[in-house]
Amino acid sequence: MKTNKNELKVKAGFSWDNIGKVVDSEGGEYTIKKVNDREVRLTGTNQNHVLPMKIVFSLVDVYDKQGNKVNDMKDYE
């Protein structure tokens, strides 16, 4: 899945309806919702932003509701 630096690198089986936990490198937890094909709404403590997906996914680890990591921020380094 690591093809283009600007592409999302989520694992196979990723589903917006199955997102469980979203965590940044400092342990802060967030929720994300798809706004359109390029943007997501990132919400957390004192946070509520609409940002490009490729930026958000490079800054957070995303887990599905079963606890499997479906996005690893390290994949974007």
Distance bins in CASP14 RR format, pairs under 12 A and 6 or more apart:
PFRMAT RR
TARGET T0000
AUTHOR 0000-0000-0000
RMODE 2
METHOD distances of the structure
MODEL  1
1 7 1 0 0 1 0 0 0 0 0 0 0
1 8 0 0 0 0 1 0 0 0 0 0 0
1 9 1 0 1 0 0 0 0 0 0 0 0
1 10 1 0 0 1 0 0 0 0 0 0 0
1 11 1 0 0 1 0 0 0 0 0 0 0
1 12 0 0 0 0 1 0 0 0 0 0 0
1 13 0 0 0 0 0 1 0 0 0 0 0
1 14 0 0 0 0 0 1 0 0 0 0 0
1 57 0 0 0 0 0 1 0 0 0 0 0
1 70 0 0 0 0 0 1 0 0 0 0 0
1 71 0 0 0 0 0 1 0 0 0 0 0
1 72 0 0 0 0 0 1 0 0 0 0 0
1 75 1 0 0 1 0 0 0 0 0 0 0
1 76 0 0 0 0 0 1 0 0 0 0 0
2 8 0 0 0 0 0 1 0 0 0 0 0
2 9 1 0 1 0 0 0 0 0 0 0 0
2 10 0 0 0 0 0 1 0 0 0 0 0
2 11 0 0 0 0 0 1 0 0 0 0 0
2 72 0 0 0 0 0 1 0 0 0 0 0
2 74 0 0 0 0 0 1 0 0 0 0 0
2 75 1 0 0 1 0 0 0 0 0 0 0
2 76 0 0 0 0 1 0 0 0 0 0 0
2 77 0 0 0 0 0 1 0 0 0 0 0
3 9 0 0 0 0 1 0 0 0 0 0 0
3 75 0 0 0 0 0 1 0 0 0 0 0
4 54 0 0 0 0 1 0 0 0 0 0 0
4 76 0 0 0 0 0 1 0 0 0 0 0
5 54 0 0 0 0 1 0 0 0 0 0 0
5 57 0 0 0 0 0 1 0 0 0 0 0
5 58 0 0 0 0 1 0 0 0 0 0 0
5 75 0 0 0 0 0 1 0 0 0 0 0
5 76 1 0 0 1 0 0 0 0 0 0 0
5 77 0 0 0 0 1 0 0 0 0 0 0
6 38 0 0 0 0 0 1 0 0 0 0 0
6 52 0 0 0 0 1 0 0 0 0 0 0
6 53 0 0 0 0 1 0 0 0 0 0 0
6 54 1 0 1 0 0 0 0 0 0 0 0
6 55 0 0 0 0 0 1 0 0 0 0 0
6 57 0 0 0 0 0 1 0 0 0 0 0
6 58 0 0 0 0 1 0 0 0 0 0 0
6 76 0 0 0 0 1 0 0 0 0 0 0
7 53 0 0 0 0 1 0 0 0 0 0 0
7 54 1 0 0 1 0 0 0 0 0 0 0
7 57 0 0 0 0 1 0 0 0 0 0 0
7 58 0 0 0 0 0 1 0 0 0 0 0
7 75 0 0 0 0 0 1 0 0 0 0 0
7 76 0 0 0 0 1 0 0 0 0 0 0
8 14 0 0 0 0 1 0 0 0 0 0 0
8 16 0 0 0 0 0 1 0 0 0 0 0
8 34 0 0 0 0 0 1 0 0 0 0 0
8 37 0 0 0 0 0 1 0 0 0 0 0
8 38 0 0 0 0 0 1 0 0 0 0 0
8 40 0 0 0 0 0 1 0 0 0 0 0
8 52 0 0 0 0 0 1 0 0 0 0 0
8 53 1 0 0 1 0 0 0 0 0 0 0
8 54 1 0 0 1 0 0 0 0 0 0 0
8 55 0 0 0 0 0 1 0 0 0 0 0
8 56 0 0 0 0 1 0 0 0 0 0 0
8 57 1 0 1 0 0 0 0 0 0 0 0
8 58 0 0 0 0 1 0 0 0 0 0 0
8 62 0 0 0 0 0 1 0 0 0 0 0
8 70 0 0 0 0 0 1 0 0 0 0 0
8 71 1 0 0 1 0 0 0 0 0 0 0
8 72 0 0 0 0 0 1 0 0 0 0 0
8 73 0 0 0 0 0 1 0 0 0 0 0
8 75 0 0 0 0 1 0 0 0 0 0 0
8 76 0 0 0 0 1 0 0 0 0 0 0
9 53 0 0 0 0 0 1 0 0 0 0 0
9 54 0 0 0 0 1 0 0 0 0 0 0
9 57 1 0 0 1 0 0 0 0 0 0 0
9 58 0 0 0 0 1 0 0 0 0 0 0
9 61 0 0 0 0 0 1 0 0 0 0 0
9 62 0 0 0 0 0 1 0 0 0 0 0
9 69 0 0 0 0 0 1 0 0 0 0 0
9 70 0 0 0 0 1 0 0 0 0 0 0
9 71 1 0 0 1 0 0 0 0 0 0 0
9 72 1 0 0 1 0 0 0 0 0 0 0
9 73 0 0 0 0 1 0 0 0 0 0 0
9 74 0 0 0 0 1 0 0 0 0 0 0
9 75 1 0 1 0 0 0 0 0 0 0 0
9 76 1 0 0 1 0 0 0 0 0 0 0
9 77 0 0 0 0 0 1 0 0 0 0 0
10 16 0 0 0 0 0 1 0 0 0 0 0
10 18 0 0 0 0 0 1 0 0 0 0 0
10 19 0 0 0 0 0 1 0 0 0 0 0
10 32 0 0 0 0 0 1 0 0 0 0 0
10 53 0 0 0 0 1 0 0 0 0 0 0
10 54 0 0 0 0 0 1 0 0 0 0 0
10 56 0 0 0 0 0 1 0 0 0 0 0
10 57 1 0 0 1 0 0 0 0 0 0 0
10 58 0 0 0 0 0 1 0 0 0 0 0
10 60 0 0 0 0 0 1 0 0 0 0 0
10 61 0 0 0 0 0 1 0 0 0 0 0
10 62 1 0 0 1 0 0 0 0 0 0 0
10 63 0 0 0 0 0 1 0 0 0 0 0
10 64 0 0 0 0 1 0 0 0 0 0 0
10 68 0 0 0 0 0 1 0 0 0 0 0
10 69 0 0 0 0 1 0 0 0 0 0 0
10 70 1 0 1 0 0 0 0 0 0 0 0
10 71 1 0 1 0 0 0 0 0 0 0 0
10 72 0 0 0 0 1 0 0 0 0 0 0
10 73 0 0 0 0 0 1 0 0 0 0 0
10 75 0 0 0 0 1 0 0 0 0 0 0
10 76 0 0 0 0 0 1 0 0 0 0 0
11 18 0 0 0 0 0 1 0 0 0 0 0
11 57 0 0 0 0 0 1 0 0 0 0 0
11 61 0 0 0 0 0 1 0 0 0 0 0
11 62 0 0 0 0 1 0 0 0 0 0 0
11 63 0 0 0 0 0 1 0 0 0 0 0
11 64 0 0 0 0 1 0 0 0 0 0 0
11 67 0 0 0 0 0 1 0 0 0 0 0
11 68 1 0 0 1 0 0 0 0 0 0 0
11 69 1 0 0 1 0 0 0 0 0 0 0
11 70 1 0 1 0 0 0 0 0 0 0 0
11 71 1 0 0 1 0 0 0 0 0 0 0
11 72 0 0 0 0 1 0 0 0 0 0 0
11 75 0 0 0 0 1 0 0 0 0 0 0
12 64 0 0 0 0 0 1 0 0 0 0 0
12 68 0 0 0 0 0 1 0 0 0 0 0
12 70 0 0 0 0 1 0 0 0 0 0 0
12 71 0 0 0 0 0 1 0 0 0 0 0
13 19 0 0 0 0 0 1 0 0 0 0 0
13 62 0 0 0 0 0 1 0 0 0 0 0
13 64 0 0 0 0 1 0 0 0 0 0 0
13 66 0 0 0 0 0 1 0 0 0 0 0
13 68 0 0 0 0 1 0 0 0 0 0 0
13 70 1 0 0 1 0 0 0 0 0 0 0
13 71 0 0 0 0 0 1 0 0 0 0 0
14 20 0 0 0 0 0 1 0 0 0 0 0
14 32 0 0 0 0 0 1 0 0 0 0 0
14 34 0 0 0 0 0 1 0 0 0 0 0
14 53 0 0 0 0 0 1 0 0 0 0 0
14 57 0 0 0 0 0 1 0 0 0 0 0
14 62 1 0 0 1 0 0 0 0 0 0 0
14 63 0 0 0 0 0 1 0 0 0 0 0
14 64 1 0 0 1 0 0 0 0 0 0 0
14 65 0 0 0 0 0 1 0 0 0 0 0
14 68 0 0 0 0 1 0 0 0 0 0 0
14 69 0 0 0 0 0 1 0 0 0 0 0
14 70 1 0 1 0 0 0 0 0 0 0 0
14 71 1 0 0 1 0 0 0 0 0 0 0
14 72 0 0 0 0 0 1 0 0 0 0 0
15 34 0 0 0 0 0 1 0 0 0 0 0
15 62 0 0 0 0 0 1 0 0 0 0 0
15 64 1 0 0 1 0 0 0 0 0 0 0
15 65 0 0 0 0 1 0 0 0 0 0 0
15 66 0 0 0 0 0 1 0 0 0 0 0
15 68 0 0 0 0 0 1 0 0 0 0 0
15 70 0 0 0 0 1 0 0 0 0 0 0
16 22 0 0 0 0 0 1 0 0 0 0 0
16 31 0 0 0 0 0 1 0 0 0 0 0
16 32 0 0 0 0 1 0 0 0 0 0 0
16 33 1 0 0 1 0 0 0 0 0 0 0
16 34 1 0 1 0 0 0 0 0 0 0 0
16 35 0 0 0 0 0 1 0 0 0 0 0
16 36 0 0 0 0 0 1 0 0 0 0 0
16 37 0 0 0 0 0 1 0 0 0 0 0
16 40 0 0 0 0 1 0 0 0 0 0 0
16 41 0 0 0 0 0 1 0 0 0 0 0
16 53 0 0 0 0 0 1 0 0 0 0 0
16 62 0 0 0 0 0 1 0 0 0 0 0
16 64 0 0 0 0 0 1 0 0 0 0 0
16 65 0 0 0 0 0 1 0 0 0 0 0
16 70 0 0 0 0 0 1 0 0 0 0 0
16 71 0 0 0 0 0 1 0 0 0 0 0
17 33 0 0 0 0 0 1 0 0 0 0 0
17 34 0 0 0 0 1 0 0 0 0 0 0
17 64 0 0 0 0 1 0 0 0 0 0 0
17 65 0 0 0 0 1 0 0 0 0 0 0
18 62 0 0 0 0 0 1 0 0 0 0 0
18 63 0 0 0 0 1 0 0 0 0 0 0
18 64 1 0 1 0 0 0 0 0 0 0 0
18 65 1 0 1 0 0 0 0 0 0 0 0
18 66 1 0 0 1 0 0 0 0 0 0 0
18 67 0 0 0 0 1 0 0 0 0 0 0
18 68 0 0 0 0 1 0 0 0 0 0 0
18 70 0 0 0 0 1 0 0 0 0 0 0
19 29 0 0 0 0 0 1 0 0 0 0 0
19 30 0 0 0 0 0 1 0 0 0 0 0
19 31 1 0 0 1 0 0 0 0 0 0 0
19 32 1 0 0 1 0 0 0 0 0 0 0
19 33 0 0 0 0 1 0 0 0 0 0 0
19 34 0 0 0 0 1 0 0 0 0 0 0
19 40 0 0 0 0 0 1 0 0 0 0 0
19 42 0 0 0 0 0 1 0 0 0 0 0
19 56 0 0 0 0 0 1 0 0 0 0 0
19 57 0 0 0 0 0 1 0 0 0 0 0
19 60 0 0 0 0 0 1 0 0 0 0 0
19 61 0 0 0 0 0 1 0 0 0 0 0
19 62 1 0 0 1 0 0 0 0 0 0 0
19 63 1 0 0 1 0 0 0 0 0 0 0
19 64 1 0 0 1 0 0 0 0 0 0 0
19 65 1 0 0 1 0 0 0 0 0 0 0
19 66 0 0 0 0 0 1 0 0 0 0 0
19 67 0 0 0 0 0 1 0 0 0 0 0
19 68 0 0 0 0 0 1 0 0 0 0 0
19 69 0 0 0 0 0 1 0 0 0 0 0
19 70 1 0 0 1 0 0 0 0 0 0 0
19 71 0 0 0 0 1 0 0 0 0 0 0
20 29 0 0 0 0 1 0 0 0 0 0 0
20 30 0 0 0 0 0 1 0 0 0 0 0
20 31 0 0 0 0 1 0 0 0 0 0 0
20 32 0 0 0 0 1 0 0 0 0 0 0
20 33 0 0 0 0 0 1 0 0 0 0 0
20 60 0 0 0 0 0 1 0 0 0 0 0
20 61 0 0 0 0 0 1 0 0 0 0 0
20 62 1 0 0 1 0 0 0 0 0 0 0
20 63 1 0 1 0 0 0 0 0 0 0 0
20 64 1 0 1 0 0 0 0 0 0 0 0
20 65 1 0 1 0 0 0 0 0 0 0 0
20 66 0 0 0 0 1 0 0 0 0 0 0
20 67 1 0 0 1 0 0 0 0 0 0 0
20 68 0 0 0 0 1 0 0 0 0 0 0
20 69 0 0 0 0 0 1 0 0 0 0 0
20 70 0 0 0 0 1 0 0 0 0 0 0
20 71 0 0 0 0 0 1 0 0 0 0 0
21 27 0 0 0 0 0 1 0 0 0 0 0
21 28 0 0 0 0 0 1 0 0 0 0 0
21 29 1 0 0 1 0 0 0 0 0 0 0
21 30 0 0 0 0 1 0 0 0 0 0 0
21 31 0 0 0 0 1 0 0 0 0 0 0
21 32 0 0 0 0 0 1 0 0 0 0 0
21 60 0 0 0 0 1 0 0 0 0 0 0
21 61 0 0 0 0 1 0 0 0 0 0 0
21 62 1 0 0 1 0 0 0 0 0 0 0
21 63 1 0 1 0 0 0 0 0 0 0 0
21 64 0 0 0 0 1 0 0 0 0 0 0
21 65 0 0 0 0 1 0 0 0 0 0 0
21 66 0 0 0 0 0 1 0 0 0 0 0
21 67 1 0 0 1 0 0 0 0 0 0 0
21 68 0 0 0 0 0 1 0 0 0 0 0
21 69 0 0 0 0 1 0 0 0 0 0 0
21 70 0 0 0 0 0 1 0 0 0 0 0
21 71 0 0 0 0 0 1 0 0 0 0 0
22 28 0 0 0 0 1 0 0 0 0 0 0
22 29 1 0 0 1 0 0 0 0 0 0 0
22 30 1 0 1 0 0 0 0 0 0 0 0
22 31 1 0 0 1 0 0 0 0 0 0 0
22 32 1 0 1 0 0 0 0 0 0 0 0
22 33 0 0 0 0 0 1 0 0 0 0 0
22 40 0 0 0 0 1 0 0 0 0 0 0
22 41 0 0 0 0 0 1 0 0 0 0 0
22 42 1 0 0 1 0 0 0 0 0 0 0
22 43 0 0 0 0 1 0 0 0 0 0 0
22 44 0 0 0 0 1 0 0 0 0 0 0
22 47 0 0 0 0 0 1 0 0 0 0 0
22 56 0 0 0 0 1 0 0 0 0 0 0
22 57 0 0 0 0 1 0 0 0 0 0 0
22 59 0 0 0 0 1 0 0 0 0 0 0
22 60 1 0 1 0 0 0 0 0 0 0 0
22 61 1 0 0 1 0 0 0 0 0 0 0
22 62 1 0 1 0 0 0 0 0 0 0 0
22 63 1 0 0 1 0 0 0 0 0 0 0
22 64 0 0 0 0 0 1 0 0 0 0 0
22 65 0 0 0 0 0 1 0 0 0 0 0
22 67 0 0 0 0 0 1 0 0 0 0 0
22 69 0 0 0 0 0 1 0 0 0 0 0
22 70 0 0 0 0 0 1 0 0 0 0 0
22 71 0 0 0 0 1 0 0 0 0 0 0
22 73 0 0 0 0 0 1 0 0 0 0 0
23 29 1 0 1 0 0 0 0 0 0 0 0
23 30 1 0 0 1 0 0 0 0 0 0 0
23 31 0 0 0 0 0 1 0 0 0 0 0
23 32 0 0 0 0 0 1 0 0 0 0 0
23 44 0 0 0 0 0 1 0 0 0 0 0
23 59 0 0 0 0 0 1 0 0 0 0 0
23 60 1 0 0 1 0 0 0 0 0 0 0
23 61 1 0 1 0 0 0 0 0 0 0 0
23 62 0 0 0 0 1 0 0 0 0 0 0
23 63 1 0 0 1 0 0 0 0 0 0 0
23 67 0 0 0 0 0 1 0 0 0 0 0
23 69 0 0 0 0 1 0 0 0 0 0 0
23 71 0 0 0 0 0 1 0 0 0 0 0
23 72 0 0 0 0 0 1 0 0 0 0 0
23 73 0 0 0 0 1 0 0 0 0 0 0
24 30 1 0 0 1 0 0 0 0 0 0 0
24 32 0 0 0 0 0 1 0 0 0 0 0
24 42 0 0 0 0 1 0 0 0 0 0 0
24 44 0 0 0 0 1 0 0 0 0 0 0
24 45 0 0 0 0 0 1 0 0 0 0 0
24 47 0 0 0 0 1 0 0 0 0 0 0
24 56 0 0 0 0 1 0 0 0 0 0 0
24 57 0 0 0 0 0 1 0 0 0 0 0
24 58 0 0 0 0 0 1 0 0 0 0 0
24 59 1 0 0 1 0 0 0 0 0 0 0
24 60 1 0 1 0 0 0 0 0 0 0 0
24 61 1 0 0 1 0 0 0 0 0 0 0
24 62 0 0 0 0 0 1 0 0 0 0 0
24 71 0 0 0 0 0 1 0 0 0 0 0
24 73 1 0 0 1 0 0 0 0 0 0 0
25 58 0 0 0 0 0 1 0 0 0 0 0
25 59 1 0 0 1 0 0 0 0 0 0 0
25 60 0 0 0 0 1 0 0 0 0 0 0
25 61 0 0 0 0 1 0 0 0 0 0 0
25 72 0 0 0 0 0 1 0 0 0 0 0
25 73 1 0 0 1 0 0 0 0 0 0 0
25 74 0 0 0 0 1 0 0 0 0 0 0
25 76 0 0 0 0 0 1 0 0 0 0 0
25 77 0 0 0 0 0 1 0 0 0 0 0
26 45 0 0 0 0 0 1 0 0 0 0 0
26 59 0 0 0 0 0 1 0 0 0 0 0
26 60 0 0 0 0 0 1 0 0 0 0 0
26 61 0 0 0 0 0 1 0 0 0 0 0
26 73 0 0 0 0 0 1 0 0 0 0 0
27 44 0 0 0 0 0 1 0 0 0 0 0
27 45 0 0 0 0 0 1 0 0 0 0 0
27 59 0 0 0 0 0 1 0 0 0 0 0
27 60 0 0 0 0 1 0 0 0 0 0 0
27 61 0 0 0 0 1 0 0 0 0 0 0
27 73 0 0 0 0 0 1 0 0 0 0 0
28 42 0 0 0 0 0 1 0 0 0 0 0
28 43 0 0 0 0 0 1 0 0 0 0 0
28 44 1 0 0 1 0 0 0 0 0 0 0
28 45 1 0 0 1 0 0 0 0 0 0 0
28 46 0 0 0 0 0 1 0 0 0 0 0
28 47 0 0 0 0 1 0 0 0 0 0 0
28 59 0 0 0 0 0 1 0 0 0 0 0
28 60 0 0 0 0 1 0 0 0 0 0 0
28 61 0 0 0 0 0 1 0 0 0 0 0
29 42 0 0 0 0 0 1 0 0 0 0 0
29 43 0 0 0 0 0 1 0 0 0 0 0
29 44 1 0 0 1 0 0 0 0 0 0 0
29 45 0 0 0 0 1 0 0 0 0 0 0
29 47 0 0 0 0 0 1 0 0 0 0 0
29 60 0 0 0 0 1 0 0 0 0 0 0
29 61 0 0 0 0 0 1 0 0 0 0 0
29 62 0 0 0 0 0 1 0 0 0 0 0
29 63 0 0 0 0 0 1 0 0 0 0 0
30 40 0 0 0 0 1 0 0 0 0 0 0
30 41 0 0 0 0 1 0 0 0 0 0 0
30 42 1 0 1 0 0 0 0 0 0 0 0
30 43 1 0 0 1 0 0 0 0 0 0 0
30 44 1 0 1 0 0 0 0 0 0 0 0
30 45 0 0 0 0 1 0 0 0 0 0 0
30 46 0 0 0 0 0 1 0 0 0 0 0
30 47 1 0 0 1 0 0 0 0 0 0 0
30 48 0 0 0 0 0 1 0 0 0 0 0
30 49 0 0 0 0 1 0 0 0 0 0 0
30 51 0 0 0 0 0 1 0 0 0 0 0
30 56 0 0 0 0 1 0 0 0 0 0 0
30 57 0 0 0 0 0 1 0 0 0 0 0
30 59 0 0 0 0 1 0 0 0 0 0 0
30 60 1 0 0 1 0 0 0 0 0 0 0
30 61 0 0 0 0 0 1 0 0 0 0 0
30 62 0 0 0 0 1 0 0 0 0 0 0
30 63 0 0 0 0 0 1 0 0 0 0 0
31 40 0 0 0 0 1 0 0 0 0 0 0
31 41 0 0 0 0 1 0 0 0 0 0 0
31 42 1 0 0 1 0 0 0 0 0 0 0
31 43 1 0 1 0 0 0 0 0 0 0 0
31 44 1 0 0 1 0 0 0 0 0 0 0
31 45 0 0 0 0 0 1 0 0 0 0 0
31 47 0 0 0 0 1 0 0 0 0 0 0
31 48 0 0 0 0 0 1 0 0 0 0 0
31 49 0 0 0 0 0 1 0 0 0 0 0
31 56 0 0 0 0 0 1 0 0 0 0 0
31 60 0 0 0 0 0 1 0 0 0 0 0
31 62 0 0 0 0 0 1 0 0 0 0 0
31 63 0 0 0 0 0 1 0 0 0 0 0
32 39 0 0 0 0 0 1 0 0 0 0 0
32 40 1 0 1 0 0 0 0 0 0 0 0
32 41 1 0 0 1 0 0 0 0 0 0 0
32 42 1 0 1 0 0 0 0 0 0 0 0
32 43 1 0 0 1 0 0 0 0 0 0 0
32 44 0 0 0 0 1 0 0 0 0 0 0
32 47 0 0 0 0 0 1 0 0 0 0 0
32 48 0 0 0 0 0 1 0 0 0 0 0
32 49 0 0 0 0 0 1 0 0 0 0 0
32 50 0 0 0 0 0 1 0 0 0 0 0
32 51 0 0 0 0 1 0 0 0 0 0 0
32 53 0 0 0 0 1 0 0 0 0 0 0
32 55 0 0 0 0 0 1 0 0 0 0 0
32 56 1 0 0 1 0 0 0 0 0 0 0
32 57 0 0 0 0 1 0 0 0 0 0 0
32 59 0 0 0 0 0 1 0 0 0 0 0
32 60 1 0 0 1 0 0 0 0 0 0 0
32 61 0 0 0 0 0 1 0 0 0 0 0
32 62 1 0 0 1 0 0 0 0 0 0 0
32 63 0 0 0 0 0 1 0 0 0 0 0
32 70 0 0 0 0 0 1 0 0 0 0 0
32 71 0 0 0 0 1 0 0 0 0 0 0
33 39 0 0 0 0 1 0 0 0 0 0 0
33 40 1 0 0 1 0 0 0 0 0 0 0
33 41 1 0 1 0 0 0 0 0 0 0 0
33 42 0 0 0 0 1 0 0 0 0 0 0
33 43 1 0 0 1 0 0 0 0 0 0 0
33 44 0 0 0 0 0 1 0 0 0 0 0
33 48 0 0 0 0 0 1 0 0 0 0 0
33 49 0 0 0 0 0 1 0 0 0 0 0
33 50 0 0 0 0 1 0 0 0 0 0 0
33 51 0 0 0 0 0 1 0 0 0 0 0
33 53 0 0 0 0 0 1 0 0 0 0 0
33 56 0 0 0 0 0 1 0 0 0 0 0
34 40 1 0 1 0 0 0 0 0 0 0 0
34 41 0 0 0 0 1 0 0 0 0 0 0
34 42 0 0 0 0 0 1 0 0 0 0 0
34 50 0 0 0 0 0 1 0 0 0 0 0
34 51 0 0 0 0 0 1 0 0 0 0 0
34 53 1 0 0 1 0 0 0 0 0 0 0
34 56 0 0 0 0 0 1 0 0 0 0 0
34 57 0 0 0 0 0 1 0 0 0 0 0
35 41 1 0 1 0 0 0 0 0 0 0 0
35 42 0 0 0 0 0 1 0 0 0 0 0
35 43 0 0 0 0 0 1 0 0 0 0 0
35 49 0 0 0 0 0 1 0 0 0 0 0
35 50 1 0 1 0 0 0 0 0 0 0 0
35 51 0 0 0 0 1 0 0 0 0 0 0
35 52 0 0 0 0 0 1 0 0 0 0 0
35 53 0 0 0 0 1 0 0 0 0 0 0
35 56 0 0 0 0 0 1 0 0 0 0 0
36 50 0 0 0 0 1 0 0 0 0 0 0
36 51 0 0 0 0 0 1 0 0 0 0 0
36 52 0 0 0 0 0 1 0 0 0 0 0
36 53 0 0 0 0 1 0 0 0 0 0 0
37 52 0 0 0 0 0 1 0 0 0 0 0
37 53 0 0 0 0 1 0 0 0 0 0 0
37 54 0 0 0 0 0 1 0 0 0 0 0
38 50 0 0 0 0 0 1 0 0 0 0 0
38 51 0 0 0 0 1 0 0 0 0 0 0
38 52 1 0 1 0 0 0 0 0 0 0 0
38 53 1 0 0 1 0 0 0 0 0 0 0
38 54 0 0 0 0 1 0 0 0 0 0 0
38 55 0 0 0 0 0 1 0 0 0 0 0
38 56 0 0 0 0 0 1 0 0 0 0 0
38 57 0 0 0 0 0 1 0 0 0 0 0
39 49 0 0 0 0 1 0 0 0 0 0 0
39 50 1 0 1 0 0 0 0 0 0 0 0
39 51 1 0 0 1 0 0 0 0 0 0 0
39 52 1 0 1 0 0 0 0 0 0 0 0
39 53 1 0 0 1 0 0 0 0 0 0 0
39 54 0 0 0 0 1 0 0 0 0 0 0
39 55 0 0 0 0 1 0 0 0 0 0 0
39 56 0 0 0 0 1 0 0 0 0 0 0
39 57 0 0 0 0 0 1 0 0 0 0 0
40 48 0 0 0 0 0 1 0 0 0 0 0
40 49 0 0 0 0 1 0 0 0 0 0 0
40 50 1 0 0 1 0 0 0 0 0 0 0
40 51 1 0 0 1 0 0 0 0 0 0 0
40 52 0 0 0 0 1 0 0 0 0 0 0
40 53 1 0 1 0 0 0 0 0 0 0 0
40 54 0 0 0 0 1 0 0 0 0 0 0
40 55 0 0 0 0 1 0 0 0 0 0 0
40 56 1 0 1 0 0 0 0 0 0 0 0
40 57 0 0 0 0 1 0 0 0 0 0 0
40 59 0 0 0 0 0 1 0 0 0 0 0
40 60 0 0 0 0 0 1 0 0 0 0 0
40 62 0 0 0 0 0 1 0 0 0 0 0
40 71 0 0 0 0 0 1 0 0 0 0 0
41 47 0 0 0 0 1 0 0 0 0 0 0
41 48 1 0 0 1 0 0 0 0 0 0 0
41 49 1 0 0 1 0 0 0 0 0 0 0
41 50 1 0 1 0 0 0 0 0 0 0 0
41 51 0 0 0 0 1 0 0 0 0 0 0
41 52 0 0 0 0 0 1 0 0 0 0 0
41 53 0 0 0 0 0 1 0 0 0 0 0
41 56 0 0 0 0 1 0 0 0 0 0 0
42 48 1 0 0 1 0 0 0 0 0 0 0
42 49 1 0 1 0 0 0 0 0 0 0 0
42 50 1 0 0 1 0 0 0 0 0 0 0
42 51 1 0 1 0 0 0 0 0 0 0 0
42 52 0 0 0 0 0 1 0 0 0 0 0
42 53 0 0 0 0 0 1 0 0 0 0 0
42 55 0 0 0 0 1 0 0 0 0 0 0
42 56 1 0 1 0 0 0 0 0 0 0 0
42 57 0 0 0 0 0 1 0 0 0 0 0
42 59 0 0 0 0 1 0 0 0 0 0 0
42 60 1 0 0 1 0 0 0 0 0 0 0
42 62 0 0 0 0 0 1 0 0 0 0 0
43 49 1 0 0 1 0 0 0 0 0 0 0
43 50 0 0 0 0 0 1 0 0 0 0 0
43 51 0 0 0 0 0 1 0 0 0 0 0
43 56 0 0 0 0 0 1 0 0 0 0 0
44 60 0 0 0 0 0 1 0 0 0 0 0
47 56 0 0 0 0 0 1 0 0 0 0 0
47 59 0 0 0 0 0 1 0 0 0 0 0
47 60 0 0 0 0 0 1 0 0 0 0 0
49 55 0 0 0 0 1 0 0 0 0 0 0
49 56 0 0 0 0 1 0 0 0 0 0 0
49 59 0 0 0 0 0 1 0 0 0 0 0
50 56 0 0 0 0 1 0 0 0 0 0 0
51 57 0 0 0 0 1 0 0 0 0 0 0
51 58 0 0 0 0 0 1 0 0 0 0 0
51 59 0 0 0 0 1 0 0 0 0 0 0
51 60 0 0 0 0 0 1 0 0 0 0 0
52 58 0 0 0 0 1 0 0 0 0 0 0
52 59 0 0 0 0 0 1 0 0 0 0 0
53 59 0 0 0 0 0 1 0 0 0 0 0
53 60 0 0 0 0 0 1 0 0 0 0 0
53 62 0 0 0 0 0 1 0 0 0 0 0
53 71 0 0 0 0 0 1 0 0 0 0 0
53 76 0 0 0 0 0 1 0 0 0 0 0
54 60 0 0 0 0 0 1 0 0 0 0 0
54 71 0 0 0 0 0 1 0 0 0 0 0
54 73 0 0 0 0 0 1 0 0 0 0 0
54 75 0 0 0 0 0 1 0 0 0 0 0
54 76 0 0 0 0 1 0 0 0 0 0 0
55 73 0 0 0 0 0 1 0 0 0 0 0
55 76 0 0 0 0 1 0 0 0 0 0 0
56 62 0 0 0 0 1 0 0 0 0 0 0
56 71 0 0 0 0 1 0 0 0 0 0 0
56 73 0 0 0 0 1 0 0 0 0 0 0
56 76 0 0 0 0 0 1 0 0 0 0 0
57 70 0 0 0 0 0 1 0 0 0 0 0
57 71 1 0 1 0 0 0 0 0 0 0 0
57 72 0 0 0 0 1 0 0 0 0 0 0
57 73 1 0 0 1 0 0 0 0 0 0 0
57 74 0 0 0 0 0 1 0 0 0 0 0
57 75 0 0 0 0 1 0 0 0 0 0 0
57 76 1 0 0 1 0 0 0 0 0 0 0
58 71 0 0 0 0 1 0 0 0 0 0 0
58 72 0 0 0 0 0 1 0 0 0 0 0
58 73 1 0 1 0 0 0 0 0 0 0 0
58 74 0 0 0 0 1 0 0 0 0 0 0
58 75 0 0 0 0 1 0 0 0 0 0 0
58 76 1 1 0 0 0 0 0 0 0 0 0
58 77 0 0 0 0 1 0 0 0 0 0 0
59 71 0 0 0 0 0 1 0 0 0 0 0
59 72 0 0 0 0 0 1 0 0 0 0 0
59 73 1 0 1 0 0 0 0 0 0 0 0
59 74 0 0 0 0 0 1 0 0 0 0 0
59 75 0 0 0 0 0 1 0 0 0 0 0
59 76 0 0 0 0 1 0 0 0 0 0 0
59 77 0 0 0 0 0 1 0 0 0 0 0
60 69 0 0 0 0 0 1 0 0 0 0 0
60 70 0 0 0 0 0 1 0 0 0 0 0
60 71 1 0 0 1 0 0 0 0 0 0 0
60 72 0 0 0 0 1 0 0 0 0 0 0
60 73 1 0 1 0 0 0 0 0 0 0 0
60 74 0 0 0 0 0 1 0 0 0 0 0
60 75 0 0 0 0 0 1 0 0 0 0 0
60 76 0 0 0 0 0 1 0 0 0 0 0
61 67 0 0 0 0 0 1 0 0 0 0 0
61 68 0 0 0 0 0 1 0 0 0 0 0
61 69 1 0 1 0 0 0 0 0 0 0 0
61 70 0 0 0 0 1 0 0 0 0 0 0
61 71 1 0 0 1 0 0 0 0 0 0 0
61 72 1 0 1 0 0 0 0 0 0 0 0
61 73 1 0 1 0 0 0 0 0 0 0 0
61 74 0 0 0 0 1 0 0 0 0 0 0
61 75 0 0 0 0 1 0 0 0 0 0 0
61 76 0 0 0 0 0 1 0 0 0 0 0
62 68 0 0 0 0 1 0 0 0 0 0 0
62 69 1 0 0 1 0 0 0 0 0 0 0
62 70 1 0 1 0 0 0 0 0 0 0 0
62 71 1 1 0 0 0 0 0 0 0 0 0
62 72 0 0 0 0 1 0 0 0 0 0 0
62 73 0 0 0 0 1 0 0 0 0 0 0
62 75 0 0 0 0 0 1 0 0 0 0 0
63 69 1 0 1 0 0 0 0 0 0 0 0
63 70 1 0 0 1 0 0 0 0 0 0 0
63 71 0 0 0 0 1 0 0 0 0 0 0
63 72 0 0 0 0 0 1 0 0 0 0 0
64 70 1 0 1 0 0 0 0 0 0 0 0
64 71 0 0 0 0 1 0 0 0 0 0 0
69 75 0 0 0 0 0 1 0 0 0 0 0
END
